[in-house]
Amino acid sequence: MATRIATVFASLREFPFVRYRAAKSLDPMTMTTFRDLIPTKLAAGIWNCLVKYKSIPNFPQKETCELLILDRSIDQIAPVIHEWTYDAMCHDLLNMEGNKYVHEVPSKIGGPPEKKEVLLEEHDPIWLELRHAHIADASERLHEKMTTFISKNKAAQLQHGSRDGGEISTRELQKMVQALPQYSEQIDKLSLHVEIAGKINRIIREQGLRELGQLEQDLAFGDAGMKDVIKFLSTNEVASRENKLRLLMILAAIYPEKFEGEKGLNLMKLARLPLEDMTAVNNMALLAPPSEAKKSSGSAFSLKFDMHKKKHATRKDRSGGQETWQLSRFYPIIEELVEKLGKGELSKDDYPCMNDPSPTSYGTSHTASVHEAPVAHSMRSRRTPTWARPRGSDDGTGNHFLNAIAFLFLCDLCFNVFFLPYLSDSVLRHASSDFKKFGKRIFVFIVGGATRSELRVCHKLTGKLNREVILGSTSLDDPPQFIT
């Protein structure tokens, strides 16, 4: 893995500051586990390779970018929580294979519907516009697009019965024929996303995801506790096996002591889940840093009486009092880390650097400040659902080329890079020149799988920090894959 990552930087002619999540122990008597040392060992392996690459012609001799190495323990909740953006919900709820979606289209010869495969990728402008939008916002935008299209397109008006019962004149028929090719192409794209959004909204209603999503986010922000989970499991009849399991995995990440001994088995019985699912819940504890596990188990008094829920919040509310879509408070932890790294505020103790900064590596005063001494709504309805009413949201879909990209190491070759899923080759060629105007690139590599929410925030931070943020991982996992 270290060789492959280092080879990526060699091919890009980039020489990074190599920073990593430091292994921690609660006290000198606590043994640091091998799994806790993985970021450290990976950073050392990459650094050893990079030092050798310095002899390659045209390879930089001073630092040109930043690399932050993390593992899945930094955020156990992001892979299993329900994300409410269009992209995330498509991959979470629709059983897609990669970016391939299969839908039914009317037969041209009058027979049964035919199955058609489509790719939700950058060639689809509607997908590009909506992928990072909240599902309710996406539904509202699609309705507006369909309404606008019908009002402007003569063929569509006729197709939708706007003849008021009268005969179609020759002139109207002529206009319909003239408009038909354009109508057919555009209506196919719109109909596809209307179908997808409608299916997602139907699943949200049928599975009661609104209530579940609220509880998940309240747990993450410390606004809910054990009694709220027990109440949900006792009273909710529509939650699926997978959704209840995901809720318990989130609970285990925040309250690991609640699953010790018979407690975990009792929770599984309450949720009516088979004992085999307990393996996934128990394995969440293996992702937790040892110090965090010991801290939580050592504070039994406050946990027992649930007096300080806020102490169990896994992240701070970053909305800043701004009103936005409901169920959109959650964000992955790497958003905080990358922001701090971009501003030169990332903890030197928690995230040390393998290489001391070169004295001449800072070009301008602006760059120096950045690197200051781094060490070591159903579509059948015309209204957006009231539960997700927007009050000034920003989905961050602007800047056509400012996208997060993932490099995944998926084969036995020394160097194999896949850019997923946001940038086409043409966009990449265009972006390479545009990004020269930006600050130094930020690369983030997560051992143990990345999530779509993490891709999304890297896309957002690229524009916010004015620095290209590139996310890499050993895999890109949707919740069902991660649970497996």
Phi and psi in degrees as a GROMACS rama.xvg file:
@    title "Ramachandran Plot"
@    xaxis  label "Phi"
@    yaxis  label "Psi"
@TYPE xy
-61.5917  -41.81  ALA-2
-63.772  -43.0847  THR-3
-65.1436  -43.7274  ARG-4
-64.766  -43.8859  ILE-5
-62.3066  -36.0376  ALA-6
-65.5542  -33.2118  THR-7
-58.8437  -46.5235  VAL-8
-67.3196  -34.7371  PHE-9
-63.6952  -40.9144  ALA-10
-70.3087  -30.5077  SER-11
-86.9512  -3.25361  LEU-12
55.7079  47.2486  ARG-13
-121.42  136.072  GLU-14
-120.277  105.919  PHE-15
-91.1414  155.044  PRO-16
-71.087  125.366  PHE-17
-100.858  103.722  VAL-18
-110.193  154.864  ARG-19
-153.228  157.907  TYR-20
-73.7382  122.139  ARG-21
-76.8882  143.629  ALA-22
-70.7426  140.894  ALA-23
-130.012  147.623  LYS-24
-124.839  151.875  SER-25
-68.3611  -35.7471  LEU-26
-155.322  168.287  ASP-27
-60.4096  -20.5868  PRO-28
-84.9428  -10.8526  MET-29
-87.9176  127.049  THR-30
-74.7981  130.646  MET-31
-77.7213  127.086  THR-32
-79.8991  160.441  THR-33
-63.3693  -39.8799  PHE-34
-64.1798  -29.8743  ARG-35
-73.3296  -18.7898  ASP-36
-93.6133  -0.666545  LEU-37
-57.5534  -48.6252  ILE-38
-58.896  -39.1376  PRO-39
-63.5841  -46.932  THR-40
-66.9582  -37.8731  LYS-41
-66.0508  -41.3474  LEU-42
-61.429  -42.2209  ALA-43
-64.6624  -40.3386  ALA-44
-64.9386  -41.9968  GLY-45
-64.6004  -43.4484  ILE-46
-61.9473  -42.0362  TRP-47
-60.4671  -40.0917  ASN-48
-67.2202  -42.236  CYS-49
-64.8865  -36.2779  LEU-50
-62.2979  -39.2783  VAL-51
-67.9612  -35.2677  LYS-52
-69.325  -14.2454  TYR-53
-61.3539  -21.0988  LYS-54
-81.6647  -8.56279  SER-55
-70.9186  134.739  ILE-56
-57.449  137.594  PRO-57
71.2949  4.16971  ASN-58
-78.2668  136.518  PHE-59
-57.8468  144.045  PRO-60
-100.559  -5.74099  GLN-61
-135.987  164.838  LYS-62
-65.9976  134.143  GLU-63
-118.978  -11.1889  THR-64
-158.813  -175.464  CYS-65
-128.297  140.249  GLU-66
-123.057  128.423  LEU-67
-117.375  119.489  LEU-68
-102.19  125.104  ILE-69
-129.529  174.685  LEU-70
-136.106  174.703  ASP-71
-63.7933  -16.0663  ARG-72
-67.5516  -17.8417  SER-73
-68.4767  -22.6187  ILE-74
-156.8  95.6278  ASP-75
-81.917  -17.2302  GLN-76
-85.578  -36.1122  ILE-77
-53.0277  -37.6328  ALA-78
-72.5019  -17.056  PRO-79
-118.983  -15.4753  VAL-80
-71.6411  151.257  ILE-81
-75.8017  120.291  HIS-82
-93.344  142.657  GLU-83
-108.118  16.1489  TRP-84
-86.6778  157.634  THR-85
-57.6318  -48.31  TYR-86
-58.5237  -52.6145  ASP-87
-62.3513  -41.6923  ALA-88
-70.3543  -33.3253  MET-89
-59.008  -49.5982  CYS-90
-75.2893  -24.2658  HIS-91
-82.4236  -41.8004  ASP-92
-105.026  -16.1433  LEU-93
-106.111  9.05862  LEU-94
52.4936  44.1265  ASN-95
-75.0815  151.998  MET-96
-102.433  101.853  GLU-97
64.0176  -123.372  GLY-98
-102.559  12.6581  ASN-99
-91.3587  128.356  LYS-100
-121.044  132.983  TYR-101
-107.691  125.037  VAL-102
-136.35  165.292  HIS-103
-97.2863  136.919  GLU-104
-124.63  148.577  VAL-105
-60.1635  141.06  PRO-106
-71.2627  139.36  SER-107
-75.1669  -15.4947  LYS-108
-108.64  12.8765  ILE-109
84.4967  7.67385  GLY-110
-85.8183  -163.278  GLY-111
-65.9374  159.843  PRO-112
-58.1185  145.899  PRO-113
-102.489  146.07  GLU-114
-87.2127  135.491  LYS-115
-132.373  133.859  LYS-116
-95.7849  133.782  GLU-117
-130.539  152.825  VAL-118
-106.192  125.693  LEU-119
-88.2182  87.0645  LEU-120
-138.558  -171.021  GLU-121
-68.3562  -14.1179  GLU-122
-74.2618  -11.8526  HIS-123
-99.1937  107.315  ASP-124
-63.4216  -30.5578  PRO-125
-68.9975  -40.706  ILE-126
-61.8987  -44.056  TRP-127
-59.5924  -38.7928  LEU-128
-72.9347  -36.1816  GLU-129
-102.787  -12.4109  LEU-130
-58.217  -34.6387  ARG-131
-97.5381  2.97244  HIS-132
-80.9555  149.186  ALA-133
-57.4594  144.442  HIS-134
-58.1622  -36.243  ILE-135
-69.6435  -38.1141  ALA-136
-64.6814  -43.2839  ASP-137
-60.6511  -42.0933  ALA-138
-63.0953  -42.0353  SER-139
-65.3763  -42.7171  GLU-140
-64.1501  -40.2325  ARG-141
-63.2989  -40.5211  LEU-142
-62.724  -41.7125  HIS-143
-64.3978  -40.1197  GLU-144
-63.8649  -42.9242  LYS-145
-65.6656  -43.1637  MET-146
-62.4521  -44.6583  THR-147
-64.095  -41.4488  THR-148
-62.6633  -46.056  PHE-149
-64.694  -38.6403  ILE-150
-68.3561  -26.7716  SER-151
-98.2284  -23.3969  LYS-152
-101.122  118.464  ASN-153
-62.3196  -43.5734  LYS-154
-62.1988  -39.2137  ALA-155
-66.2851  -38.6229  ALA-156
-60.9361  -45.758  GLN-157
-65.2278  -40.2045  LEU-158
-62.7704  -33.1953  GLN-159
-92.8719  16.6108  HIS-160
75.8184  38.8502  GLY-161
-94.8646  32.82  SER-162
-94.6312  -3.83218  ARG-163
57.262  30.2621  ASP-164
80.183  -2.70962  GLY-165
-87.8577  172.246  GLY-166
-71.8737  148.934  GLU-167
-83.5472  123.178  ILE-168
-74.6534  161.85  SER-169
-58.8106  -39.3954  THR-170
-64.0771  -41.3652  ARG-171
-65.5404  -39.8535  GLU-172
-62.8471  -40.1527  LEU-173
-61.9499  -45.7707  GLN-174
-64.2742  -36.7482  LYS-175
-64.8087  -43.783  MET-176
-63.3486  -40.5521  VAL-177
-64.519  -36.3164  GLN-178
-86.5299  -14.144  ALA-179
-59.4523  -46.2765  LEU-180
-58.5337  -44.975  PRO-181
-65.5707  -40.7442  GLN-182
-60.7964  -45.8309  TYR-183
-61.6452  -44.6882  SER-184
-66.293  -45.8476  GLU-185
-72.089  -39.2001  GLN-186
-68.3485  -30.0254  ILE-187
-61.9381  -45.697  ASP-188
-66.7983  -44.3392  LYS-189
-64.3578  -44.4803  LEU-190
-61.6704  -37.1006  SER-191
-57.9142  -49.9284  LEU-192
-75.5121  -30.0233  HIS-193
-62.8288  -41.8577  VAL-194
-62.9916  -45.4895  GLU-195
-63.0994  -49.7986  ILE-196
-62.3856  -39.423  ALA-197
-63.2731  -40.7812  GLY-198
-65.1383  -42.2095  LYS-199
-63.1048  -46.0234  ILE-200
-62.4811  -34.9428  ASN-201
-66.6155  -42.0865  ARG-202
-64.4944  -39.2402  ILE-203
-58.0758  -43.2842  ILE-204
-70.0188  -47.2608  ARG-205
-66.0327  -35.1976  GLU-206
-95.8997  3.14484  GLN-207
60.8687  38.8192  GLY-208
-71.4193  -21.7498  LEU-209
-63.7461  -48.149  ARG-210
-65.9001  -42.9195  GLU-211
-64.006  -44.1589  LEU-212
-61.4132  -37.361  GLY-213
-65.2844  -41.8983  GLN-214
-65.7391  -41.598  LEU-215
-58.722  -46.8523  GLU-216
-71.8637  -34.4769  GLN-217
-63.7942  -37.4774  ASP-218
-63.4942  -44.496  LEU-219
-63.9393  -33.1234  ALA-220
-98.721  7.75419  PHE-221
78.8751  15.1474  GLY-222
-95.3894  0.661681  ASP-223
-143.215  159.563  ALA-224
-140.371  -159.974  GLY-225
-59.3138  -42.1092  MET-226
-65.182  -31.4113  LYS-227
-69.6645  -36.9399  ASP-228
-67.8422  -43.3796  VAL-229
-61.1214  -42.0612  ILE-230
-62.8814  -42.228  LYS-231
-64.0351  -47.3713  PHE-232
-65.9157  -29.29  LEU-233
-78.8757  -28.9623  SER-234
-111.075  -21.7625  THR-235
-83.8849  124.3  ASN-236
-103.862  -12.0586  GLU-237
-103.257  -11.7855  VAL-238
-63.3499  133.81  ALA-239
-77.1238  166.695  SER-240
-57.6209  -45.9083  ARG-241
-62.5944  -41.7367  GLU-242
-68.069  -37.7731  ASN-243
-67.2682  -37.7406  LYS-244
-64.2378  -42.8055  LEU-245
-62.6524  -37.2701  ARG-246
-64.0057  -43.3922  LEU-247
-68.2112  -32.0855  LEU-248
-67.5455  -37.5383  MET-249
-65.1273  -43.6745  ILE-250
-60.858  -40.4679  LEU-251
-66.4421  -32.4755  ALA-252
-69.3851  -29.2569  ALA-253
-95.9657  -40.5508  ILE-254
-122.354  67.996  TYR-255
-59.9442  -29.491  PRO-256
-67.9804  -17.3845  GLU-257
-73.0373  -6.41749  LYS-258
-114.545  13.0718  PHE-259
-77.396  139.661  GLU-260
61.5321  -131.942  GLY-261
-76.9309  -13.3376  GLU-262
-60.6747  -44.1462  LYS-263
-63.8476  -41.4023  GLY-264
-64.1734  -37.7791  LEU-265
-65.6487  -37.9306  ASN-266
-66.2674  -39.4757  LEU-267
-64.7179  -38.924  MET-268
-65.2921  -41.4235  LYS-269
-61.6926  -38.5698  LEU-270
-80.8583  -5.14988  ALA-271
56.4429  46.7141  ARG-272
-108.008  145.248  LEU-273
-67.5945  153.522  PRO-274
-62.6356  -24.6369  LEU-275
-62.8378  -27.0026  GLU-276
-70.3746  -17.4163  ASP-277
-63.8433  -24.8188  MET-278
-60.7529  -45.1913  THR-279
-63.4538  -39.2736  ALA-280
-67.3864  -45.9513  VAL-281
-63.0697  -34.8953  ASN-282
-69.9388  -17.1385  ASN-283
-61.0267  -33.8296  MET-284
-65.1668  -28.4524  ALA-285
-72.4453  -16.5291  LEU-286
-87.9465  -17.0408  LEU-287
-76.601  137.138  ALA-288
-57.8143  139.158  PRO-289
-53.9852  -39.337  PRO-290
-63.4144  -39.3832  SER-291
-67.149  -40.1209  GLU-292
-62.9649  -41.6944  ALA-293
-71.0066  -37.013  LYS-294
-60.9062  -44.5018  LYS-295
-67.9441  -38.1645  SER-296
-73.9799  -19.765  SER-297
-86.7556  -1.60124  GLY-298
-117.918  51.6615  SER-299
-65.9535  -32.2606  ALA-300
-62.3142  -50.8945  PHE-301
-67.7543  -30.5378  SER-302
-71.2911  -38.47  LEU-303
-60.444  -41.8615  LYS-304
-96.1833  -0.524939  PHE-305
52.6959  42.7731  ASP-306
-86.1379  -23.5128  MET-307
-127.316  65.5209  HIS-308
-58.7134  -36.0543  LYS-309
-60.0181  -25.6086  LYS-310
-66.799  -18.5581  LYS-311
-99.4662  7.85669  HIS-312
-67.9486  129.682  ALA-313
-84.2623  -9.06164  THR-314
-160.338  159.779  ARG-315
-90.5411  149.758  LYS-316
-68.9751  120.206  ASP-317
-105.667  10.7504  ARG-318
-70.838  -19.7589  SER-319
62.5999  26.0294  GLY-320
82.0557  -3.82964  GLY-321
-75.3927  136.93  GLN-322
-81.1132  139.645  GLU-323
-149.172  -168.985  THR-324
-64.6717  143.221  TRP-325
-65.902  151.475  GLN-326
63.5672  28.1118  LEU-327
-122.623  16.921  SER-328
-72.2038  -33.2326  ARG-329
-64.4773  142.901  PHE-330
-146.598  148.767  TYR-331
-74.0019  150.708  PRO-332
-60.7483  -29.132  ILE-333
-63.5366  -19.125  ILE-334
-61.2747  -44.4545  GLU-335
-64.9274  -44.4228  GLU-336
-64.371  -44.7739  LEU-337
-68.642  -37.4393  VAL-338
-61.2757  -44.7889  GLU-339
-66.018  -39.9881  LYS-340
-62.483  -43.158  LEU-341
-64.7014  -27.7092  GLY-342
-96.9262  1.99152  LYS-343
73.4954  24.7582  GLY-344
-113.303  7.15153  GLU-345
-72.1492  133.396  LEU-346
-53.7046  127.122  SER-347
-74.0194  -26.4287  LYS-348
-77.6832  -42.7872  ASP-349
-78.4266  -28.2134  ASP-350
-134.237  74.6628  TYR-351
-70.353  171.89  PRO-352
-117.622  137.578  CYS-353
-70.1171  -33.7036  MET-354
-117.926  133.79  ASN-355
-67.2106  143.096  ASP-356
-63.5221  135.455  PRO-357
-69.3912  136.654  SER-358
-58.9957  -28.5821  PRO-359
-99.4573  11.6677  THR-360
-82.6888  -5.15735  SER-361
-102.943  118.719  TYR-362
-81.6425  -55.9724  GLY-363
-118.409  169.424  THR-364
-64.0244  -31.0736  SER-365
-65.6189  -44.2173  HIS-366
-65.6181  -37.9542  THR-367
-61.5998  -38.1877  ALA-368
-68.1591  -29.7732  SER-369
-69.8028  -34.6195  VAL-370
-109.928  31.0617  HIS-371
-58.3142  104.905  GLU-372
43.8074  56.4904  ALA-373
-74.9894  126.112  PRO-374
-110.447  167.247  VAL-375
-56.3148  143.605  SER-378
-76.606  -6.05312  MET-379
-80.7865  -8.77562  ARG-380
-111.115  150.749  SER-381
-88.8742  0.89413  ARG-382
-116.468  148.871  ARG-383
-70.1214  140.43  THR-384
-54.7933  137.007  PRO-385
-64.9869  -25.6172  THR-386
-68.5581  -20.9237  TRP-387
-120.672  29.1293  ALA-388
-59.5014  127.08  ARG-389
-73.796  144.621  PRO-390
-132.97  35.012  ARG-391
112.101  49.5506  GLY-392
-91.7022  160.92  SER-393
-135.974  112.831  ASP-394
-87.5042  -4.31812  ASP-395
70.8307  35.422  GLY-396
-96.4008  7.0018  THR-397
-74.7709  -179.306  GLY-398
58.3897  91.9414  ASN-399
-58.3454  -26.3112  HIS-400
-110.894  0.861011  PHE-401
-83.1954  81.5124  LEU-402
-125.896  145.765  ASN-403
-71.4273  146.221  ALA-404
-131.555  150.34  ILE-405
-114.03  134.445  ALA-406
-109.936  123.323  PHE-407
-118.556  135.359  LEU-408
-104.331  96.9202  PHE-409
-116.694  3.64034  LEU-410
-141.177  -177.076  CYS-411
-89.0474  2.85081  ASP-412
-70.6622  155.429  LEU-413
-66.5463  -29.5438  CYS-414
-141.39  115.113  PHE-415
-148.249  114.523  ASN-416
-121.818  132.201  VAL-417
-119.411  130.938  PHE-418
-97.3342  110.994  PHE-419
-127.603  146.784  LEU-420
-110.295  23.3316  PRO-421
-106.968  -16.9795  TYR-422
-120.071  123.886  LEU-423
-79.4045  167.962  SER-424
-60.241  -40.5153  ASP-425
-65.7372  -39.4459  SER-426
-67.1565  -39.3293  VAL-427
-61.7363  -41.8006  LEU-428
-63.7354  -39.997  ARG-429
-69.0489  -39.7488  HIS-430
-67.1082  -33.2141  ALA-431
-58.5701  -37.042  SER-432
-79.5459  -37.6477  SER-433
-65.5234  -35.5362  ASP-434
-74.6226  -9.41449  PHE-435
-64.6466  -22.673  LYS-436
-78.6536  -12.5369  LYS-437
-87.743  175.242  PHE-438
-75.1606  -174.653  GLY-439
-64.3753  141.82  LYS-440
-62.7968  150.892  ARG-441
-117.428  120.106  ILE-442
-105.76  135.35  PHE-443
-124.705  126.684  VAL-444
-119.479  126.307  PHE-445
-111.498  116.879  ILE-446
-78.0875  126.93  VAL-447
104.992  12.0881  GLY-448
102.461  140.021  GLY-449
-109.929  165.403  ALA-450
-119.748  165.852  THR-451
-69.0933  -28.811  ARG-452
-66.5061  -33.5603  SER-453
-72.5858  -35.9423  GLU-454
-60.9456  -42.8726  LEU-455
-63.5411  -43.4216  ARG-456
-71.09  -29.0338  VAL-457
-66.3311  -39.3596  CYS-458
-58.5444  -46.9569  HIS-459
-65.6076  -42.4498  LYS-460
-70.7917  -25.2016  LEU-461
-57.1684  -44.1973  THR-462
-75.6622  -38.7839  GLY-463
-67.5751  -41.646  LYS-464
-90.1462  -9.45429  LEU-465
59.1098  33.309  ASN-466
-139.248  135.344  ARG-467
-67.6693  123.239  GLU-468
-107.603  121.082  VAL-469
-117.604  122.812  ILE-470
-103.077  129.897  LEU-471
-126.988  158.893  GLY-472
-163.846  172.699  SER-473
-75.6384  -18.2448  THR-474
-166.171  165.588  SER-475
-118.315  109.366  LEU-476
-111.436  131.643  ASP-477
-87.7208  161.234  ASP-478
-50.0828  -46.3237  PRO-479
-60.3861  -38.4487  PRO-480
-64.8369  -43.0924  GLN-481
-63.8622  -42.0935  PHE-482
-62.988  -42.0919  ILE-483
